[in-house]
Amino acid sequence: MTTNSRSVRAVNAIDGQQRDLKKFANDGFKLSSQDISVNGNITIDGKTYNLYACVCHHGYSSRSGHYTAYCQYDSKWFHFNDERVKDVTDSFNASQLKDAYVLFYRQSNDSLNYSSRL
């Protein structure tokens, strides 16, 4: 497998963040006192990355519960909950995503419009 060093650095930096996001013990049950702080922007090696999507887990173990997602599309934020999609642009605040499970970031100066591909 071929990798470039920039990708490896990003993965390594994100891996360091992953420890802060661990929500489940090895037995599959949610850790009791896990407070997660989600940043809307992160900087790695002088480059800024912006949050554009988040998967949230609501429940007490990795084997049960409910998953929802937030996604940014054309500068608006939407909450996806089963078949319901709601525009939450006015109320969205990344720092309040206490049930964050997987975070998606993209480089801020990336000229591609990824939101059209979601």
C-alpha positions as CSV (number, residue, x, y, z in Angstrom):
1,M,0.0,0.0,0.0
2,T,1.3,3.4,-0.9
3,T,0.8,6.4,1.4
4,N,2.0,9.9,1.3
5,S,3.5,11.5,4.4
6,R,0.8,14.2,4.6
7,S,-1.9,11.5,5.0
8,V,0.1,9.6,7.6
9,R,0.7,12.8,9.6
10,A,-3.0,13.6,9.5
11,V,-3.9,10.0,10.6
12,N,-1.4,10.1,13.4
13,A,-2.7,13.5,14.6
14,I,-6.3,12.3,14.4
15,D,-5.3,9.1,16.2
16,G,-4.0,11.3,19.1
17,Q,-7.5,12.9,19.1
18,Q,-9.2,9.5,19.0
19,R,-8.2,8.7,22.5
20,D,-10.3,11.7,23.6
21,L,-13.3,10.4,21.7
22,K,-13.3,6.9,23.0
23,K,-16.8,6.4,24.3
24,F,-16.9,2.6,24.9
25,A,-14.9,0.3,27.1
26,N,-13.6,-2.9,25.6
27,D,-16.6,-4.7,26.9
28,G,-18.9,-2.6,24.7
29,F,-20.4,-0.5,27.5
30,K,-20.3,3.3,27.5
31,L,-17.6,4.8,29.7
32,S,-19.3,6.4,32.7
33,S,-17.7,9.8,32.9
34,Q,-16.8,10.7,29.3
35,D,-17.1,14.4,28.5
36,I,-16.3,15.0,24.8
37,S,-15.5,18.4,23.5
38,V,-15.9,18.7,19.7
39,N,-14.0,21.4,17.9
40,G,-15.5,22.9,14.7
41,N,-12.0,23.6,13.5
42,I,-8.7,21.8,14.2
43,T,-5.1,22.6,13.1
44,I,-2.6,19.9,12.1
45,D,0.9,20.9,10.9
46,G,-0.3,24.5,10.3
47,K,-3.3,23.5,8.2
48,T,-6.8,24.1,9.3
49,Y,-9.5,21.4,9.0
50,N,-13.3,22.2,9.3
51,L,-15.9,19.9,10.7
52,Y,-18.4,19.0,8.0
53,A,-20.2,15.9,9.4
54,C,-20.6,14.0,12.6
55,V,-22.2,10.7,13.5
56,C,-23.7,10.6,17.0
57,H,-24.5,7.5,19.1
58,H,-27.3,7.8,21.6
59,G,-27.4,4.9,24.1
60,Y,-25.4,3.0,26.7
61,S,-23.4,0.5,24.7
62,S,-21.9,-0.1,21.4
63,R,-24.3,-3.0,20.8
64,S,-27.4,-1.0,21.2
65,G,-28.7,2.5,20.9
66,H,-29.5,4.9,18.1
67,Y,-27.4,6.7,15.6
68,T,-28.0,10.1,14.1
69,A,-25.9,12.3,12.0
70,Y,-25.2,16.0,11.3
71,C,-23.9,17.1,7.9
72,Q,-23.1,20.5,6.4
73,Y,-24.4,21.1,2.9
74,D,-24.0,24.4,1.1
75,S,-23.1,26.2,4.4
76,K,-26.2,24.8,6.1
77,W,-26.3,22.1,8.8
78,F,-28.8,19.3,8.8
79,H,-29.7,16.6,11.4
80,F,-30.5,13.2,10.0
81,N,-32.6,11.0,12.3
82,D,-33.9,7.9,10.5
83,E,-36.2,9.2,7.7
84,R,-36.4,12.7,9.2
85,V,-34.1,15.5,8.0
86,K,-34.1,18.8,9.8
87,D,-32.4,22.1,9.0
88,V,-30.5,23.0,12.2
89,T,-28.3,25.7,10.9
90,D,-29.6,28.3,13.4
91,S,-29.1,26.0,16.4
92,F,-26.1,23.9,15.4
93,N,-23.1,24.2,17.8
94,A,-20.2,21.7,17.4
95,S,-19.1,22.1,21.0
96,Q,-22.5,20.8,22.2
97,L,-22.2,17.5,20.3
98,K,-21.8,15.4,23.5
99,D,-22.8,12.2,21.8
100,A,-20.3,12.5,18.9
101,Y,-19.0,9.1,17.7
102,V,-17.3,9.8,14.4
103,L,-16.2,13.2,13.2
104,F,-15.5,14.2,9.6
105,Y,-13.1,17.1,8.8
106,R,-11.9,18.5,5.5
107,Q,-9.0,20.9,4.8
108,S,-10.4,24.5,4.9
109,N,-8.6,25.7,1.8
110,D,-9.8,22.6,-0.2
111,S,-11.3,24.0,-3.4
112,L,-13.5,21.0,-4.1
113,N,-17.1,21.2,-3.1
114,Y,-17.5,17.9,-1.2
115,S,-21.0,18.7,0.0
116,S,-22.4,18.0,-3.4
117,R,-21.2,14.4,-3.1
118,L,-23.0,13.5,0.1
